[in-house]
């Protein structure tokens, strides 16, 4: 290895040892904190997960903690029973070449049940993803529910030799259907590959038997289920199934879905409106159902309402006394901003509500807001919202609420994730909240000199309805090269939170400019809806204006500007290198969108290509030339012939969102035009988040920048 590579590798190895918080919960008395962490394990080539427990006194100070972390890497799901008598764990274990799934139920001091779910063969793989996955106890602690893949019907070839004795007597399995083994069955796309039809599984612990809950309509896939307070039913989300074509689900909160009620004897009721997109149902102590809701279609992510169906109205829907849901809006869509007691609020964009989110008539939640993730108290009676985030600039995410205690994670660019706890003050006094740190920090001394600036930018003489956007600049007092870094999505956002990538670039001597261009979440729903039909223009202009302002205002070497981005961020860096060929010196693009017109036919989200180009998505009828041209004209492929900057492309061979052919075609064109181009291909999906892929693309990406900046 060269000295440059050795330095890059050493920085990565140093940062890889810092763990991140996956989740945490409080026990019923609020005196014990159970936490789950993840750390990169380079030798194993994957992340290791471990648990640490803390005991708190009345002042919320730690009086005892685990001596060492406990490895829980093979746990898919876990849940503690309501009275804390048991803990259920669904565990995945290697059995030769195959994986087996076990459901374990532990009492305080012994293994009460161990059930081989694979051997029972009632269902397929258990779902542990963030979209569908769940594990929930019945109130009487006698049953569990979870989501799994429906066991497919058996099929075989039309012509197949069978054992003679079965042929002679007409035996054999009558459920086997000949000739259907190769019928295409769509799944839910990127990072949900193989998940086609979900079912709700109920495990009765007394008999250790599994059963599938009946009553879900055939065209629906259930997920995120929880028992009702009486244990006689479940509440969850169902997504509409469209076969043979199905749109990708992950990162897409705009899919047709309903909140449903299903009794254990098969009575099904829809609780939310018929044409909506919903997620994250939560049952309050009073029996109300609260969930997140937004309009159907449009941008893949946008502002959500928080709505409630009261216990009385729920009972009326169940009894069919009312035909339509009488949901109440607790928090509405915020177009720009609303003023609250201690600042401004720009709407709810968080992917979910905490599993436990209630405190004495108040709902606690977290959401991106401009350059941070903030946490809020929503008073269910007065509808007043109060920001309860930690005071230092950074991001606060609520993990668990029990009684008057709230547990949260906190981090910023310079500080890895830590756990904090607080008592929520009485109504009207929430602003006086006092946070107490629980976990021991893992500092990165080399980040101490980082300067973090929020840039609130507005285009001068701009006639657009939305003129302003935000950026996060991580820089130093010394003059440094700059990595211009637009996020993917495009309807997501950078926040001031710890990330290995940001720390990695800083330790290697780069400043980084993370651009929340117009269309990003956390700045009002109007900003989100501004970008469709303007991609390739407004977002590109924002990134160029942001880099110009950073050069003017801070210690940036204007002759050493780099471009770095993935997905829609890759779309933007490809645009910038083509539209401004003399400005940026090197490019690293991860799974970039290069041509929306060709991507529309092969991606799991063809609607994205249409909507972002300003078109109405349709699957039926004629494909119009003007639609293909509109998608192509907004794409960076039209500027590929002008690119001069050396370009490295990091591609995932299993990417279903932006298939690798986008990047491969772009690379061919760049090479034909004499551009220094290199392609890295990983056996990974769109995120390139497997440890081996992350390590290789970060190290090679940094080496690409340093090599070409020093030429």
C-alpha positions in Angstrom: 0.0 0.0 0.0 1.1 3.5 -0.7 1.5 6.0 2.2 -1.7 7.8 1.1 -3.7 4.5 1.2 -2.2 3.5 4.5 -3.3 6.8 6.0 -6.9 6.5 4.6 -7.1 2.9 5.9 -5.9 3.9 9.4 -8.5 6.7 9.6 -11.3 4.3 8.6 -10.1 1.6 11.1 -10.1 4.2 13.9 -13.6 5.4 13.2 -15.0 1.9 12.6 -14.5 1.1 16.3 -17.1 3.7 17.4 -20.5 2.0 18.2 -23.8 3.5 17.2 -27.2 3.3 19.1 -29.8 1.0 17.5 -32.4 1.3 20.1 -33.2 1.4 23.9 -36.1 0.9 26.2 -37.1 1.7 29.8 -38.6 -0.8 32.2 -42.1 -0.1 33.7 -40.7 1.6 36.7 -38.2 3.7 34.7 -35.2 2.5 36.7 -33.6 0.3 34.1 -32.4 1.1 30.6 -31.8 -1.7 28.2 -29.8 -0.6 25.1 -28.9 -2.1 21.8 -25.7 -1.0 19.9 -24.0 -1.8 16.6 -20.3 -1.7 15.8 -18.4 -2.5 12.6 -16.5 -5.8 12.9 -13.9 -5.7 10.1 -12.5 -9.2 10.5 -16.0 -10.7 10.3 -17.0 -8.4 7.4 -20.3 -7.4 9.1 -21.6 -5.4 12.0 -21.8 -6.9 15.5 -24.7 -6.0 17.8 -24.5 -5.9 21.5 -26.6 -5.1 24.6 -25.7 -2.9 27.6 -27.9 -2.3 30.6 -28.0 0.6 33.1 -29.6 0.9 36.5 -30.7 4.4 37.5 -31.5 6.0 40.9 -34.3 8.4 41.7 -32.3 11.3 40.2 -31.9 9.4 37.0 -28.2 8.9 37.6 -26.5 5.7 36.7 -25.7 3.5 39.7 -24.8 0.3 37.9 -24.1 -0.9 34.4 -23.2 -4.1 32.5 -19.6 -5.0 33.0 -19.4 -5.9 29.3 -21.6 -5.8 26.2 -23.5 -9.0 25.4 -23.4 -10.1 21.8 -26.9 -10.2 20.3 -26.0 -10.2 16.6 -28.3 -13.1 15.7 -31.4 -11.6 17.3 -34.0 -10.5 14.6 -36.6 -9.2 17.0 -37.2 -9.0 20.7 -40.0 -7.8 23.1 -40.5 -7.7 26.8 -44.0 -8.8 28.0 -46.3 -6.1 29.5 -45.8 -7.2 33.1 -42.1 -7.8 32.4 -42.5 -11.5 33.3 -40.9 -12.7 30.0 -38.7 -11.6 27.2 -39.4 -13.0 23.7 -36.6 -13.2 21.1 -36.8 -14.4 17.5 -33.3 -15.6 16.7 -31.7 -16.6 13.4 -29.1 -19.3 13.5 -26.9 -21.0 10.8 -27.6 -24.6 10.2 -25.2 -25.8 7.6 -25.9 -23.9 4.5 -29.4 -22.8 5.7 -30.6 -20.4 8.2 -33.1 -21.5 10.9 -35.4 -19.3 13.0 -36.2 -19.9 16.6 -38.7 -18.2 19.0 -37.3 -18.1 22.5 -39.2 -17.0 25.6 -37.1 -16.3 28.7 -38.4 -15.9 32.2 -36.3 -14.1 34.7 -34.0 -17.1 35.3 -34.7 -19.7 32.7 -35.7 -20.6 29.1 -39.4 -21.0 29.3 -40.0 -21.9 25.6 -37.9 -22.6 22.5 -39.8 -23.1 19.3 -38.2 -24.1 16.0 -40.2 -21.9 13.6 -38.5 -23.3 10.5 -39.4 -26.9 11.5 -43.0 -26.1 12.0 -43.2 -24.9 8.4 -46.3 -22.7 8.9 -44.9 -19.7 7.2 -41.8 -18.5 5.3 -39.1 -16.1 6.6 -39.9 -13.8 9.5 -40.0 -10.1 8.7 -37.6 -8.0 10.8 -37.4 -4.9 8.6 -38.6 -1.4 9.6 -41.6 -1.4 7.2 -43.4 -4.6 8.1 -41.6 -6.1 11.1 -42.9 -6.3 14.6 -43.1 -8.6 17.7 -45.8 -7.9 20.2 -47.2 -9.5 23.4 -50.8 -10.0 24.3 -51.9 -8.2 27.5 -52.3 -11.6 29.3 -48.7 -12.6 28.3 -50.0 -15.9 26.7 -49.6 -15.0 23.0 -47.2 -13.3 20.6 -47.8 -11.9 17.1 -45.3 -11.2 14.4 -45.2 -10.8 10.6 -43.8 -13.5 8.2 -43.8 -14.4 4.5 -46.8 -16.4 3.4 -45.9 -20.0 2.6 -46.1 -20.3 -1.2 -48.3 -22.9 -2.9 -46.4 -25.9 -4.1 -45.9 -26.5 -7.8 -44.1 -28.9 -10.1 -43.5 -29.5 -13.8 -46.3 -30.8 -16.0 -44.2 -33.9 -16.7 -42.6 -35.4 -13.7 -41.9 -39.1 -12.9 -43.4 -40.1 -9.6 -42.9 -43.1 -7.3 -44.6 -46.2 -8.6 -46.7 -46.9 -5.6 -48.2 -43.4 -5.6 -48.9 -43.6 -9.3 -50.7 -46.9 -8.9 -53.0 -45.9 -6.2 -53.6 -42.3 -7.2 -51.7 -41.0 -4.2 -49.6 -37.9 -3.9 -50.0 -34.4 -2.6 -53.2 -33.0 -4.1 -52.3 -29.4 -3.1 -49.4 -29.4 -5.7 -50.4 -27.4 -8.8 -48.6 -28.4 -12.0 -47.1 -25.8 -14.3 -47.0 -22.8 -12.0 -43.5 -23.0 -10.6 -42.2 -20.2 -12.9 -45.0 -17.7 -12.6 -43.5 -14.4 -11.7 -44.5 -13.1 -8.3 -43.3 -9.5 -7.5 -41.8 -8.5 -4.2 -41.6 -5.1 -2.5 -38.4 -4.1 -4.2 -35.2 -2.6 -3.0 -34.1 -4.0 0.4 -37.3 -6.0 0.6 -36.4 -8.6 -2.0 -38.2 -11.9 -1.5 -41.0 -10.3 0.6 -44.1 -10.9 -1.5 -47.1 -11.7 0.7 -47.0 -11.1 4.4 -49.2 -12.8 7.0 -49.9 -12.2 10.7 -48.6 -15.1 12.8 -50.0 -15.8 16.3 -48.1 -18.0 18.7 -50.0 -19.5 21.6 -47.3 -20.2 24.3 -49.3 -22.7 26.4 -49.5 -25.1 23.5 -46.5 -23.8 21.5 -48.6 -23.7 18.4 -48.6 -21.2 15.5 -51.7 -20.0 13.6 -52.2 -17.4 10.8 -54.8 -14.8 11.5 -57.6 -14.8 8.9 -59.6 -11.9 7.6 -57.0 -9.7 5.8 -58.3 -9.0 2.3 -56.5 -10.9 -0.4 -55.1 -7.8 -2.1 -53.4 -6.5 1.1 -50.1 -7.1 2.9 -50.2 -6.5 6.7 -47.4 -5.2 8.9 -46.6 -3.1 12.0 -49.3 -5.0 14.1 -50.0 -4.6 17.8 -52.5 -6.2 20.2 -55.4 -4.1 21.4 -55.7 -3.4 25.1 -58.2 -6.2 25.6 -56.1 -8.7 23.6 -59.1 -9.7 21.4 -57.8 -8.0 18.2 -54.8 -6.5 16.5 -54.3 -3.1 14.9 -51.8 -2.5 12.1 -51.1 -1.3 8.5 -52.0 -3.0 5.3 -50.5 -2.0 1.9 -52.4 -2.4 -1.3 -50.9 -5.2 -3.5 -50.8 -4.6 -7.3 -49.9 -7.7 -9.2 -48.0 -8.4 -11.5 -46.5 -4.9 -11.1 -45.7 -3.6 -7.6 -43.9 -0.4 -6.6 -41.0 -0.4 -4.2 -41.9 0.4 -0.6 -38.7 1.2 1.4 -38.2 5.0 1.7 -41.6 5.5 0.0 -44.3 6.8 2.4 -46.7 7.6 -0.4 -48.0 4.1 -1.1 -51.7 3.3 -0.8 -52.2 1.9 2.7 -54.8 1.7 5.5 -54.8 1.4 9.3 -56.9 -1.7 10.1 -58.5 -3.5 13.0 -58.7 -7.3 12.9 -60.3 -9.4 15.7 -58.8 -12.8 16.5 -62.0 -14.4 15.1 -61.6 -12.7 11.7 -63.6 -9.4 11.8 -61.8 -6.9 9.6 -62.4 -3.1 9.7 -60.6 -0.3 7.9 -59.9 2.6 10.3 -58.3 5.2 8.1 -59.6 6.9 5.0 -59.8 4.9 1.8 -57.4 7.0 -0.3 -54.4 7.7 1.9 -50.9 6.7 2.9 -50.4 5.7 6.5 -47.9 4.2 8.9 -46.9 3.8 12.5 -50.1 3.1 14.4 -49.9 3.5 18.2 -52.5 2.6 20.9 -52.8 5.1 23.7 -53.5 4.1 27.4 -57.0 5.3 26.9 -57.6 3.0 23.9 -57.3 5.7 21.1 -55.4 4.8 17.9 -53.0 7.4 16.6 -51.0 7.2 13.3 -49.1 9.2 10.7 -50.9 10.0 7.5 -50.2 11.9 4.2 -51.6 12.2 0.8 -51.3 9.4 -1.7 -48.8 9.6 -4.6 -46.6 12.5 -5.4 -43.1 12.8 -3.8 -41.9 9.6 -2.1 -41.6 11.4 1.2 -43.3 14.5 2.5 -44.9 16.1 5.5 -47.3 13.9 7.6 -50.4 14.6 9.7 -50.7 13.0 13.2 -54.3 11.8 13.4 -56.3 10.1 16.1 -59.4 7.8 16.2 -60.8 7.9 19.7 -61.8 4.8 21.6 -65.5 5.6 21.2 -65.2 6.1 17.4 -63.1 3.0 17.2 -65.9 1.0 18.9 -68.4 2.5 16.5 -66.3 1.5 13.4 -66.0 -2.0 14.8 -69.7 -2.3 15.4 -70.3 -0.8 11.9 -72.3 2.0 13.3 -70.3 4.4 11.1 -69.1 3.6 7.6 -66.1 6.0 7.4 -63.4 6.8 9.9 -63.9 9.9 12.0 -60.2 10.6 12.5 -59.2 13.8 14.3 -56.2 15.8 13.1 -53.9 16.3 16.1 -51.1 17.9 14.0 -51.7 19.0 10.4 -49.5 19.4 7.4 -47.2 22.5 7.8 -46.6 24.3 4.5 -43.7 26.5 5.6 -43.5 26.9 9.4 -45.5 27.5 12.5 -44.4 29.4 15.6 -44.3 27.5 18.9 -43.3 28.6 22.4 -39.6 27.9 21.9 -38.9 28.4 18.2 -40.4 27.3 14.9 -41.8 24.0 13.8 -41.8 22.8 10.1 -43.9 19.7 10.2 -43.7 15.9 10.9 -41.3 14.0 8.6 -40.1 11.3 11.0 -40.5 7.8 9.6 -42.3 6.6 12.7 -43.5 7.4 16.2 -41.6 5.8 19.1 -43.1 2.4 20.1 -43.8 3.9 23.5 -44.7 7.5 23.1 -47.2 8.5 25.7 -46.9 10.7 28.8 -50.0 11.7 30.7 -52.1 13.0 27.9 -49.2 14.0 25.7 -47.5 12.4 22.7 -43.7 12.5 22.3 -42.1 12.3 18.8 -39.1 13.3 16.8 -38.7 14.7 13.3 -36.1 16.4 11.1 -36.3 20.2 11.4 -34.0 22.3 9.1 -30.5 21.1 10.0 -31.3 18.9 13.0 -33.6 16.1 14.3 -35.7 17.6 17.1 -38.0 16.1 19.7 -41.3 17.5 20.7 -44.2 17.1 23.1 -47.7 17.4 21.6 -50.4 18.1 24.1 -53.4 16.0 23.0 -55.9 18.4 24.5 -54.5 21.9 23.7 -52.6 20.8 20.5 -49.6 22.9 21.8 -46.2 21.7 20.6 -43.0 22.2 22.7 -39.5 21.5 21.6 -37.7 19.3 24.3 -34.4 18.7 22.4 -31.1 18.9 24.1 -29.8 22.5 24.0 -26.4 22.0 22.3 -26.7 22.1 18.5 -27.3 18.5 17.4 -30.0 15.9 16.9 -32.2 14.4 19.6 -34.3 11.3 18.8 -36.8 9.9 21.3 -36.4 6.1 21.9 -38.9 5.3 24.7 -41.4 7.0 27.0 -42.6 5.5 30.3 -44.7 7.6 32.6 -43.0 10.9 33.1 -39.6 9.7 31.8 -38.3 10.0 28.3 -35.2 8.2 26.9 -33.4 9.7 23.8 -30.3 9.5 21.8 -28.3 12.6 21.0 -25.3 13.3 18.7 -23.8 15.9 16.5 -21.1 16.0 13.9 -18.4 16.1 16.5 -20.0 13.8 19.1 -21.0 10.1 18.5 -24.4 8.9 19.7 -25.1 9.0 23.5 -28.1 8.1 25.6 -29.9 10.7 27.7 -32.9 10.5 30.0 -35.2 13.2 31.5 -38.4 13.7 33.5 -41.0 15.5 31.5 -42.2 18.5 33.5 -45.9 19.2 34.1 -48.1 20.5 31.3 -47.1 24.0 30.2 -43.6 23.7 31.7 -42.1 21.3 29.2 -39.4 23.8 28.2 -37.8 23.4 31.6 -36.8 19.8 30.9 -33.4 18.7 32.3 -31.5 15.9 30.5 -29.1 13.6 32.2 -26.5 11.6 30.3 -26.7 7.8 30.7 -24.1 6.2 28.5 -20.3 6.9 28.5 -19.3 8.9 25.4 -16.9 7.6 22.8 -15.0 10.8 21.8 -13.1 11.4 18.6 -10.3 13.8 19.7 -9.4 14.5 16.0 -12.9 16.0 15.5 -12.4 18.6 18.3 -11.2 21.3 15.8 -14.1 20.8 13.5 -16.2 23.9 12.9 -19.9 23.3 12.2 -21.8 26.0 10.5 -25.5 26.2 9.4 -25.8 28.1 6.2 -29.3 29.5 5.6 -29.2 30.6 2.0 -31.7 32.4 -0.3 -31.3 33.1 -4.0 -31.2 36.9 -4.7 -33.7 38.2 -7.2 -35.5 34.9 -7.2 -39.1 34.8 -8.3 -39.8 31.2 -7.2 -42.4 30.4 -4.6 -39.6 28.8 -2.5 -36.4 30.7 -2.4 -34.4 29.5 0.6 -32.6 26.3 1.6 -30.1 25.1 4.1 -26.6 23.6 4.3 -24.3 22.2 6.9 -20.6 23.1 6.5 -18.0 21.1 8.4 -14.8 23.0 8.1 -11.6 24.1 9.8 -9.7 27.3 10.5 -7.1 26.2 7.9 -7.7 26.3 4.2 -8.9 23.0 3.0 -10.3 21.3 -0.2 -14.1 21.0 -0.2 -16.4 18.0 -0.7 -19.7 19.3 -2.1 -22.2 16.7 -1.0 -25.9 16.8 -1.9 -28.1 14.1 -0.3 -30.1 11.4 -2.1 -33.9 11.0 -2.1 -34.3 13.8 -3.2 -36.9 14.2 -0.4 -34.6 13.5 2.6 -32.2 15.7 4.5 -28.8 16.0 6.1 -28.9 16.7 9.9 -26.3 17.7 12.4 -25.7 14.2 13.7 -22.6 12.0 14.0 -21.8 9.9 10.9 -18.7 8.0 10.0 -18.5 9.5 6.5 -18.5 13.1 7.7 -15.8 12.3 10.3 -13.9 10.4 7.7 -13.6 13.3 5.4 -12.7 15.7 8.1 -9.9 13.6 9.5 -8.5 13.3 6.0 -8.2 17.1 5.7 -11.4 17.9 3.8 -14.2 20.4 4.5 -17.6 19.1 3.6 -20.7 21.0 2.5 -23.9 18.9 3.0 -26.6 20.6 0.9 -30.3 20.5 1.8 -31.4 21.9 -1.5 -35.0 22.9 -2.1 -37.1 19.7 -2.0 -35.5 18.5 1.2 -37.7 17.5 4.1 -37.8 19.4 7.4 -38.3 22.9 5.9 -42.0 22.8 5.2 -44.2 20.8 2.8 -44.1 23.5 0.2 -40.3 23.0 -0.2 -40.8 19.3 -0.7 -43.4 19.8 -3.4 -41.4 22.6 -5.1 -38.8 20.3 -6.6 -40.9 17.9 -8.8 -40.7 19.1 -12.4 -37.6 21.1 -11.5 -35.1 18.4 -10.9 -31.9 18.9 -12.8 -32.3 22.7 -12.6 -33.4 24.1 -9.2 -31.5 21.5 -7.2 -28.4 21.9 -9.3 -28.6 25.7 -9.0 -28.9 25.3 -5.2 -25.8 23.1 -5.0 -23.7 25.5 -7.2 -24.9 28.6 -5.2 -24.1 26.8 -1.9 -20.5 25.9 -3.0 -20.0 29.5 -4.3 -21.1 30.9 -0.9 -18.9 28.5 1.0 -15.9 29.5 -1.0 -16.7 33.2 -0.4 -17.3 33.0 3.3 -15.0 30.3 4.7 -11.4 29.0 4.5 -11.9 26.9 1.3 -9.4 26.2 -1.4 -11.5 27.2 -4.4 -9.3 25.3 -6.8 -9.8 22.0 -5.0 -13.5 21.3 -5.1 -14.8 17.7 -5.2 -18.3 16.3 -5.8 -19.7 13.4 -3.7 -23.2 11.9 -3.7 -25.3 8.8 -4.0 -28.7 8.1 -5.8 -30.3 11.5 -6.4 -27.1 13.0 -4.9 -25.3 11.1 -7.6 -27.7 12.5 -10.1 -26.7 16.0 -8.9 -23.0 15.5 -8.9 -23.2 14.2 -12.4 -25.2 17.3 -13.4 -22.7 19.6 -11.7 -19.7 18.1 -13.3 -21.4 18.3 -16.7 -22.9 21.8 -16.3 -19.8 23.3 -14.7 -16.9 21.3 -16.2 -14.2 23.8 -15.1 -15.2 24.1 -11.5 -15.0 20.7 -9.8 -11.8 18.6 -9.9 -12.9 15.1 -9.0 -16.2 13.2 -8.7 -17.3 10.1 -6.7 -20.9 9.0 -7.5 -22.6 6.1 -5.7 -25.4 4.4 -7.7 -26.2 7.6 -9.5 -29.4 8.3 -11.5 -28.1 9.1 -14.9 -31.1 8.8 -17.3 -34.6 8.9 -15.8 -36.1 7.8 -19.2 -34.2 4.5 -19.3 -34.4 4.0 -15.5 -38.2 4.1 -15.6 -38.4 0.7 -17.3 -36.2 -1.2 -14.9 -36.4 0.4 -11.4 -38.7 -0.7 -8.6 -39.9 3.0 -8.4 -40.9 4.0 -12.0 -43.3 6.5 -10.5 -40.3 8.5 -9.2 -39.0 9.0 -12.7 -42.3 10.4 -13.8 -43.3 12.5 -10.8 -39.9 14.2 -10.3 -39.9 15.1 -14.0 -43.2 16.8 -13.5 -45.4 14.1 -15.1 -48.4 12.0 -14.0 -47.3 8.4 -13.5 -49.4 5.8 -15.4 -49.0 2.1 -16.2 -51.8 1.8 -18.7 -52.2 3.5 -22.1 -49.6 4.7 -24.5 -46.1 5.7 -23.5 -45.8 9.1 -25.0 -42.7 10.5 -26.7 -43.0 13.8 -24.8 -42.9 11.9 -21.5 -39.7 10.0 -22.4 -38.1 13.3 -23.7 -39.1 15.2 -20.5 -37.5 12.5 -18.3 -34.4 12.5 -20.4 -34.0 16.3 -20.7 -33.9 16.7 -16.9 -31.2 13.9 -16.6 -27.4 14.4 -16.4 -26.9 12.1 -19.4 -27.6 15.2 -21.6 -24.4 16.9 -20.2 -22.2 13.8 -20.2 -20.2 15.0 -23.3 -19.1 18.1 -21.4 -17.6 16.3 -18.3 -13.9 16.8 -17.7 -13.5 15.9 -14.0 -12.1 12.4 -13.2 -15.1 10.3 -12.1 -15.3 7.2 -9.9 -18.6 5.2 -9.9 -19.5 3.0 -7.0 -22.3 0.6 -8.1 -24.3 -2.2 -6.5 -24.9 -5.2 -8.7 -28.1 -6.0 -6.8 -29.5 -2.5 -6.8 -33.2 -2.6 -7.7 -33.8 1.2 -7.2 -31.1 2.6 -9.5 -29.9 -0.5 -11.5 -26.2 -0.6 -12.1 -26.7 -0.2 -15.9 -27.3 3.5 -15.3 -23.7 3.9 -14.0 -22.2 1.5 -16.5 -23.7 3.3 -19.5 -22.5 6.7 -18.1 -19.0 5.2 -17.6 -18.8 4.1 -21.2 -19.7 7.6 -22.4 -17.2 9.3 -20.1 -14.4 7.0 -21.3 -15.3 7.5 -24.9 -15.0 11.2 -24.3 -11.5 10.8 -22.7 -12.5 11.3 -19.1 -10.5 9.4 -16.5 -13.2 7.0 -15.2 -13.2 4.0 -12.9 -16.0 1.7 -12.0 -16.3 -0.3 -8.7 -18.9 -3.0 -8.6 -20.2 -4.4 -5.3 -22.4 -7.4 -4.6 -24.8 -5.1 -2.7 -28.0 -3.2 -3.0 -28.7 0.5 -3.4 -27.4 1.5 0.0 -23.9 0.0 -0.4 -24.2 -0.5 3.4 -22.7 -3.9 3.8 -19.4 -3.5 5.7 -17.2 -4.7 2.9 -18.8 -2.4 0.4 -18.8 0.6 2.7 -15.2 0.1 3.6 -14.0 -0.3 0.0 -16.0 2.5 -1.5 -15.1 5.0 1.2 -11.4 4.2 1.1 -11.2 4.2 -2.7 -13.4 7.3 -3.0 -11.1 9.2 -0.7 -8.0 8.0 -2.5 -9.6 9.1 -5.8 -10.1 12.6 -4.4 -6.6 13.0 -3.0 -4.9 11.5 -6.0 -6.6 13.8 -8.5 -6.5 16.9 -6.3 -2.7 16.5 -6.0 -2.1 16.2 -9.7 
